[in-house]
Amino acid sequence: MPTILTLETKKYSIKIDNFEGPLDLLIYLIEKNKMDIYDINLTEITDQYIEYLNAMEEMNLEIASEFLIMASSLLYLKSKKLLPKQEDETEELTEEELIRRIIEYKKYKEITKVFKENYLDFSKRIEKNQEEIKLPKRKLEKEYAKNKIPEVYSALVERTNQRLNQNAKNIEKIALVENYTVASKVKEMFRVLVKQKRFVFNRMFSLKQKNKQEVVTAFSGLLELSRRNKVQTSQDEIFGDIVVERKANKA
């Protein structure tokens, strides 16, 4: 973790006007001078930083070592702007690195501020355990007159018989559907094609005359005949008549 992110946890010998570290002071000076962090006037910031430390020294206030280290780094960077750079010279702290540290520290301070606000907000709340709500039990009572019992029983028997009759009708319909097979519909269409060369499918198997199950079964048979190349189908338009024509046997 970068040093900049651990500044918050370090113990300084003194806090200078609520500045918790040298980067904190730098951010204050940058904002005070309304500078863009990415375009810092290094000379002006360095001079103000040194003036601030000198004022503390005159007040006989102890200055933490981190502030002095930053002061020397700023003076070094300021001097590098005035002197030509040596080819074999390596810099421990560049201006770009300083800007990066300031930006990261500022983000860290903003996040810390949000956490602190949330902590203060939630610390005012008191957690309450869930309470079990017991609803009063009610005893439902219904009195029947003795002379009404036969009437109620007869109505129950009637409803039961109606359900049984309806189930019987449904079973009868299912039995009828099972009689429709693809093979039987194929034979039926072939018998028509023996007598005539072609027929219209949706007239022969009209939903107005046939039930849906029979029409679906017949259409499955037509698809099977077409797949076996026994018939030829044509349709001039969507949802139009489907003309089925018998194909001539190949010699």
N, C-alpha and C positions, 0 to 999 in steps of 0.2 A: 504494500500500500504506500503511495507517495507520501513524502514528509508533509506535504501541504494538507493532507487529509487528517494528519494526526496532531496538528497544531492545537486543535480544540481541547485535546485531552492532556496536553503538557501543562506542567505546573510552573508558572512564571513567578519570579520574585516580587513582581509588582504588576498591577494592571493600570495602564496609562489611559485615563479618560475612557474607560470601557473598551480600549483597544486590546484584544486578547492576543495579539501577535503582530509582527512586522507587516504581514500581508494585510491585516485588518487596517492598519494605519495607511498603507499604500492605497487601498480601495477608498478610504475616506478622502485622501488628498486628490485622487483621480476624480471622484464624484464632485468634490468641492470645486475643482477647476473645470468641471464639465468637459472632461476629456473623453475621447473614444479609447476604450481599453486597447483596441488594436492599433491605435496611433498615438501612443503616449509621448508627451514631451519629456524625455528622460532627464534633460538638464534641469527643467523647472521642478519636476517631482523630486529629484535628488536634492536640490537646494532646500526645498521646503521640508523634506524629511530630516536633513541634517539640522536645520533651524529648530525643528521640534525637539530633537534630542538635546541640542544645546540648551534650550529653554528648561528642559527637565534637569539637566546637570546644574544649571544655575540655581534651581530650587532645591538642590541637594537630594533629588529623588534617585533612587537606585534604578538603573536601566538594565533590563534583562539582556543576557548575552545575545539572544536571537535578534534583537533590534540592532545591536552593534554589528553583528555579522551581515545583516541586510544593508546597513549603512555602507560598510566597506565594499559590498558587492555592487551597490549603486554607484559609488565613486569609481569603482573599477570600470563599469560599463560606460560611465560618462567619459572617462579618460580614453577608452577605446574608440569612442566616436571622434576624438580629436587627434589620435595618433594612428599612423598606418599599421595595419595588421601584419605581423611576421608570419612567414609561410609555415614554419615549424611550430607555431604557437597553438596550444590547445586551450580552450576556454571551458572552465567548470560551469559557469553560468552565463548563458547568452541572453540577449534581449528577448529573443523568441521564447526561451525557456521561462524567463521571468513573467512574460505576458501569459503564458500557458498556466503557470502556477496561480497567478492572480485570478484568472477566469475560473479555474477549478475551485479555488478557495471561495470565490463569490457564490458559485453554485452551491457549495457545501453550506455556506452561511444561510442561503435562502431556504434550503431543505431543512436545516436545523430550526429555522424560524417557524416553518410550517408544522414540524413535529412538536415544537414547544406549544404552539397555539392549540393543536389538537389535544395535547396532554392536559393543558389547562381547561379545555372545554370538557373533556371526558372525566376529569377529576372531580367536576362538580356534580356528576351524575351518581346516583346510588342504585346499585343493582338490586332488583327485587326478584325473589324466587317465585316461580310459577305456583299459583294457588289452585287447588282442586275445588272446582265448583260442583257442589252436590245439588242435583235437581230433586225436588220433592216427588216422591213416587205417588202416582195416582192409581187407584184401583177402579178399573172400568167394570161397571155392573150394568147389565141389561135384563130387564124382566120381560118375560113372554107370557102372554095369557094362554091358558091351557087350550082354549078353543081355537087358537091360532096355529098350534103345532101341526095339525093335519094339512092346513093350507100351505104352510112353509115347506113341508115335506113334499107335497105334490108339485110345487114350483121347482124344487130341487130336482125331482125326477124328470120333469119336463125339460129342463135345461140340459140334463145329462143325455137324454134321448136325442135332443137336437144336435149335440156335439157328436154323438155316435153316428147319426145319419150323415152329417157333413163329412166325417172321416170316411164313411163307406163310399160316398160319392167321389172323394179324392182318390181313394184306392181304385175305384172303377176307371177314373180318368187315367191313372198311371198304367193300369192294365191295357187300356186302349193305345196309349203311347208306345208301349213295348211291342205292340203288333206291327208298328211301322219299322221296317228294316230297310237298309240300303238296297239289299238284294231284291226285295219285293218291288221297290220303286223302280229299279233298273229294268226289271221284267215288264213292268207296266208301261214304261216309256218305249221299250223295244216293241211291244205289241202295237203301239200307236204308229211307230215308224215303219212297221211292216205294211200297214194299210195306207200310209201316206208318207211322202218324202220328208216332210218337215212339220214342226208344230211350235207354238209359242208357249214357252215354259210357264210364264207368269199368268197365262190364261188357263192352262191345264191345271196348275196348282195355285189357284188364287186364294189369298187369305180371306176373301169374302165367303168362299165355299169350303175351304179346308182349314184345319187348325194349324197353329204355328209349328207344332212338332212334326206334322206330316210334311209341311212345305220344306222345313229344314232338312228332314231326312231325304226328300226327293232331290233337293239341291246338292246334297252330298253325293247322291247317286249320279247326278249329272256331271259333277266334277270327276268322278271315277271313270265315267264313259269317255270324257274328254281326255283324261290322262292316258287311257288305253287306245286313244286315237280311233274310237268307234263313231264319234259324232263330231260335228263342227258347230260351234256356237258363234253368234254375231249379235251385236247390240249397237244401234245407231247413235244412241245418246245415253248419258248417265241416267239411271232409273227408268230407262226405256224398256221396250219389250225385248226379251231374250229369245231369239229364234234358234231352235235346235234342228239341225239337218243331218240326216243319215249319210255317212261317207260310203262311197262305192267300194266294194271289195276289190283289192288289187289282184290282177291276173297272175 
